[in-house]
């Protein structure tokens, strides 16, 4: 089911998820607008999982690749 949420509810759910999965999340911005989010989850010191969401209007423009490359630097 799709359930609409307020920005505060989204923030609170994301924070709960970060704590539960030992994760860090980053907003992907284009100018003053957020166009997505990228996360490292299940961080255990030697490995982690990466996940990314980009607005479909911004697909195929390289933003996900740029965000992933920055996330790799953070992970190192």
C-alpha positions in Angstrom: 0.0 0.0 0.0 1.1 3.6 -0.6 0.7 5.7 2.4 1.3 9.5 2.2 3.6 10.8 4.9 4.7 14.3 6.1 8.3 15.3 5.8 8.7 14.9 9.5 7.2 11.3 9.4 9.6 10.5 6.6 12.6 11.9 8.6 11.4 9.9 11.7 11.0 6.6 9.8 14.4 7.1 8.1 16.1 7.7 11.4 14.5 4.6 12.9 15.6 2.6 9.9 19.2 4.0 10.2 19.4 2.9 13.9 17.9 -0.5 13.2 20.2 -1.3 10.3 23.4 0.6 11.4 23.0 2.9 8.4 23.9 6.4 7.2 21.7 8.2 4.6 22.5 11.2 2.4 20.2 13.5 0.4 21.1 14.0 -3.3 20.5 17.6 -4.2 20.3 19.4 -7.5 20.5 23.1 -6.7 18.0 23.8 -3.9 16.0 20.7 -4.6 16.4 17.2 -3.3 16.2 14.6 -6.1 17.0 11.4 -4.2 18.7 9.7 -1.4 21.6 7.3 -1.1 22.5 5.1 1.9 25.1 2.8 3.4 23.4 0.2 5.5 24.4 -2.8 7.6 27.8 -1.2 8.2 30.0 -3.6 10.1 33.5 -2.2 9.7 34.5 -4.4 6.7 31.4 -4.3 4.6 28.1 -2.4 4.0 25.2 -2.4 1.5 24.5 0.6 -0.7 21.1 1.7 -1.9 20.0 4.7 -4.0 16.7 6.3 -5.0 16.6 9.0 -7.7 13.5 10.8 -9.0 12.6 9.3 -12.3 12.8 12.7 -14.0 16.5 12.8 -13.1 17.4 9.2 -14.4 20.2 8.8 -17.0 21.8 12.1 -16.1 24.7 10.7 -14.0 23.5 11.8 -10.6 23.3 8.3 -9.2 26.8 7.5 -10.5 28.1 10.7 -8.9 26.4 10.0 -5.6 27.7 6.4 -5.6 31.2 7.5 -6.2 31.0 10.0 -3.3 29.5 7.3 -1.1 32.4 5.0 -1.9 34.8 7.7 -0.7 32.8 8.1 2.5 32.8 4.3 3.0 36.5 4.1 2.7 
